[in-house]
Amino acid sequence: MSEPGSDDYRDLFENAPCGYLTIGPDGRITKVNATLASWTGFAPDRFVGQRLHQFLNMAGRIYYETHIAPLLRMQGSFNEFALDFETAAGERLPVIANAVERRDADGGVLFTALVVIKATDRRRYERQLVDSRSELQKGLTSERETAELREQFIAVLGHDLRNPLAAISAGARILQRSGALQNQKELRVLDMINSTVTRMSDLIDNILDFARGRLGGGITLHRAMRPLEPVLEQVVDELRTASPQRAIDTRFEIVEPVNCDHTRIGQLASNLIGNALTHGARDMPVRVGAKTNGDEFEFWVANVGEPIPEAAMERLFEPFFRGDVRNSRQGLGLGLHIASQIAQAHGGRIAVTSTPEETRFVFSMPLATTAPN
């Protein structure tokens, strides 16, 4: 049998009938074989140092981030899942993949190995059914039918994504209330589950809103004149629970009624604070504030950390942009995009400043008594 360093071993790796790549602990690709490179049309060195999501189409990115990556972190492997790569020519490459984490003796992740094969006839048939449904949708000329189809699709998508998450969340709550978990390791696992549930719930909200926007539904608002501060406090409390090692300081001075969609403003706040927790210095608090000032409402989030590069500033609010020029670690890249859409729906905007001393996102909107046209 050939040794791992031999020419025969390297030839077997490079020219295997399946595609093969490895992902390091930082989420970046470290190695890819010639087979997968030839399928995609990208040179092997084009993969190295990049993130897997850059080579997947939109559906592949969503499925990997919401299903595969969290389960890999929890159980270390995932079998027989479908992904859609995007080739250098812009074509879809459907594959079936298996993933497994390799760990050292202390449990640290060395790398994640991903083995892929081209999709079977069954997979192609499933894709043809999806394409047929897309063609049917294109043929619908009635605005009412299109709106109903859109809402049905989003309802099904929300149902399929939320149900497994609800089961996980319910199980974690039962364990928490029962007091069955006693030692620190078990409690840390429970904290990790709660943190993952919170993050995945936010991802699902963003995915559904993005789907509505792309299918013509846009961001819908249900404005009301009721206290906004309790909503913001709840958002902060949830994020503190999900990130117990991080400090979040708040200063709310809301002295005038704010006519807004309170749920949407809470979602905007969660996305902006979550972004600050991801990119800010871990040993410094994230600072959050809100105030009414004359005829304007202002909400801001600030963190200390590496400033946002100029190249990234120009694309911050684009969908699926995760700051490849920065070491973005998680998420789909929809949070800031959805936040900006919520701001615009309220007739407001989000401004960003970033210096070596502080990065600050500021959402401002008029204190209108009626919704803008």
N, C-alpha and C positions, 0 to 999 in steps of 0.2 A: 504494500500500500504506500502511496506517495506521501512524503512528509509535507506539512503545511507550507513550507517555504520553497518547495521544489517547482520546477517548470511544469510538470504534469499537473500539480495542484493549481497553479495559476491559470493554466489552460482550461482546466475544468471549471474554475470560477468564471473566467471571462466568457467562455463559449458554452455555458450551460444552456439547456433548452428553456430555462426560466430566467426571468429578470431578477436581479438581486441588488439591494442597496443597504447601507447601514447609516444610521442616524446617531450622532453623538448626544451626550447628556444636555448640550446646549440647544438641541433641536435642529442642528444643521447636518446636512448630508456629508459623510466622510468618505464613502466609497460607493461606486456603482459599476456593474459589470458591462461588458461590451454588448451583451444581448439586449438589456434594457435600453442602453444608449442607441442601439440600432433601431429598436422599435419606435422610440420617440423622435429620433432625428437630431438629438442633441449630443454633442461630444461629451465624453465622460467628465472632462474637467469643467464643463458648464454646470454640472450638478454639484460638484464639491464646494462646500461652504455656503450653499443655499439651503432654504427650507423646503420641505416636501410640498407645502401648499402652492409654491410657485409653479409647480409642474402639474397641478390638478386643475380641472375645470371647476366652475362654481359649485356644482352639486357635489363633486368630490371633496372640495375644501370643507363644505358644511358638514358632510357626513364624517369626515376624518376628525374634525375638531370637536364635534358634539358627541360622537359615539366612540370612535376608536381610541383617540388619545386619552380620554378620561379612564376608559377601561384598561388600557395598557398600564396606566399609572397604578391602578388598583390591583389588577390580577397578573400583570406581567406578560400577557399574551392575548392574542385575538386571532381566531381562525375563520377562514372562508368568508371574507367580506369583499364586496364589490367596490371598486374605485374607477373613476374615469380620469386618466391622464389626458393632458393636452399636448399634442406633438408640436414640433418646431414649425410645421406647416399649418398649425391652428386646427388640426383635426382631432376628434375624440378618439381615445384609445382605451376601451373598456377592458379591465383586468379583474381577476380574482386574486386576492392577496392573503397572506398569513404574516403575522407580526409577532415577534417575541423579544423581550428584553433580556440582555445578558448582564448579570450583576456580579460584583466582586464578593469576597468573603464577608464583608461588612454590610452587604445589602445595597451598596451604591450602584447606580446604573452605569455600566461601561459603554454600552451602545444598544440600539434597537435594530434588529435585523428584519428586513422586509423582503419576502419572497413573493414574486408575482408571476402569474401565467396569463396568457391572453384568454379573453372571455370565451366560455363554451357556447355551443349553439343555444342552450337555454338562456344564457345571459343576453345573447343577441336577440332572441325572440322577445324577452322582456323589454329590451330597449325599443324594438319595433312597435310594441304595444304603446309605450310612452310616446314615441314619435307619431303614431297614428292618432293618439288623443290630442297631441299638439296641432296636427293638421285639422282635426275636427274643430278645435277652438278657433283656429284661423278662419274657418268657414262661418262662424257665428257672426251675423251682421247686426243682430238686435242688441242694443246697449243694455237692455234689461237682462237678456240671457248671458251676456258677457259678465255683467256685474254679479249675477247669481253664481256663475261658474267660478269666478274669482273667489268669492266668499266661501264657496264649498271647498275649493282647493285649500284655502288658508285654514278653514276649520278642520279639515282632515289632517293637514300638516301639523297644526297645533295639537290635535288629539294624539297623533302618533308620537310626537316629541314629548309631550307633557306627561302622558300616562306612566311610562317607565320611571320618569323623574319623580312623580308623585309617590310611587311605590317605594322608591329609595328613601325619600324624605320621610314618609310615614314610618318606615322601619327604623330610621335613625331616631325619630321622636319617641317611639315605643321603648327603644333601648335606653334613651336618655331619662325617661320618666321612671323606668323600672328599677334603675340603680344597679342593674346587673353587671355593668362594667365598672371595675374598681381600680385596676392598675393604670399607671400613667400611659403606658403604650396603647392600651385599649381606648383610653380617653382621647389620645392624640389622633387615633384612627377615626373616632367619631367626629372630632373637630374637622378632620380632612373631608369626611363625607359631607358635613354641613356646608363647608366652604365650597366644595365641588357643586353641590345642589344649587347654592346661591349663584355661582358663576354660570352654570348651565341654564338656569332660569333666565338670567339676563341675556344670554346668547339666544335663547329661543325667542324672547320678546323682540330682540333686534332682527332675527331672521324673519319673523312674521311681518314686522313692519317693513322690512326691505322688500319682501315678496309683495305686499300690498302696493308699495310705491312703484315697483316695476310692472305690476299688472294693472296699474291705473287707479288704485284705490287711494293712494296718498296717505298722509298722516291725518287721521280724523280727531277732532277735538270735541270735548264735552265740558264746556266752561261752567264754572260756578263761583259764586262769591262766598267762600268759607275760608276759615283759617288755613294758611299754607304751612306755617311753621311746624305743626305736628307731623305733616307728611315728610318734611325734610329731616326732622329728628328721627323718624322711623327708618328712613333710608340710611342715615348715618349709623344708627344702632345695628341694623342688619349687616352693614359692611364691617363694623367693629367686631361683631360675632364671627363673621367669616374670616377676618384677618386679625386674630387676637394679639398678634405680636406687633401690630402697627398702631400708632397713635393718630387720632383724628381730632383736631381742635376745631370748635365751632363758635361762631359769633353771628347770631341772628337778630336783626333789628327791623322787623317787618311791622310797621306802625299803620299802614294803610291797607285796605282790602285789595287783594290781587285777583282780578277776574281772569281765570286760567283753567286749563284742564289739569287738575291736581295730580292725577295719575301720570300724565305725560311729563309734567315738571319733575315729579319724583324719578321717573325713568331717565330724564336728562341729567338730573343730579347724580344718580347712581352711575351712569356712564362716565361722567366727568371725574367723579371721585375715584371710581375704579381705575381709570386711566392714570390718575395721579399715584395711586397705590402701586400700580405696575411699574411705572417709570421713575418714581421719586426715590430719593435716598432712603434706605430701609431704617436708618437710625434717626431720621428726622420726621416730625409729624407732618401730616397733610392738613392744611388749614382751609376751612370752609366758612364762607360767610354769605349772608343775604340781607338785603335792606330795601326799603322803599325810600326813594329820594325824589321829592317833588312829584312829577308825573311819570316816573320811571321805576320799574322794579329791576334789581340787579342781584345776580347770584354768581359767586366766584369760588374757584378752587385753585389753591396754590401749593406747590411742592418745591422742595430743594432737590437738586440733582443735576445731572449733565444737561446742558441746554439742548433744545431741539435744533438740529442742523437746518440751515437755510433751505436745502433741497427738500427736506421733509416738510417744512412749514408750508410749502406750496401745495402739498398733497394731503394734508392732515385729515380733511373731511371727505376724501374720496372713499367710496365703498371698497372694502377688502384691502385697504392700505394699512399695513401694520408696521411701517417704518423700517424697511429693510436696511436703511442706512443706520439704524439703531438696533440694539440687541433686544427687540421685542420678543417676549417670551410666550405669550398666550393670547387667545382670543381670535376672532375671525376678522378683525379690522372693520367691524360695523358700528362699534360703539359711538365714535365721534361723528360718523356720518349720520346716524339716527338722531343724535343730539342736535346736530345742525338742522336737520329736517324739522324737529320739534320746535326749535327756536324760530325758524322761518314761518311755521304754521301759526305761531303766536304773534307774528309781526315783529319779531326781534332778531337778534343776531348774536353770534359768539365771536369774541375777539381773543386773540392769543398773543402773549408776549413771553419771550424766553431769553433769559440772560444767565450767566454763570451763577448768579445769586438766587434766581427764582424763575420758575415757569408758572404762568398764571393764565387760566381760562376764565373769561368773564362773559356771562350771558346777561343781556339786557333786553327789556321789552317795555313797551308803553303800558301805563296803568289804564288801559281802555276799559270802559264800562260795557262795551259790546265787542263781539268778535270782529276782527278785521275782515273785509271782503276778500 
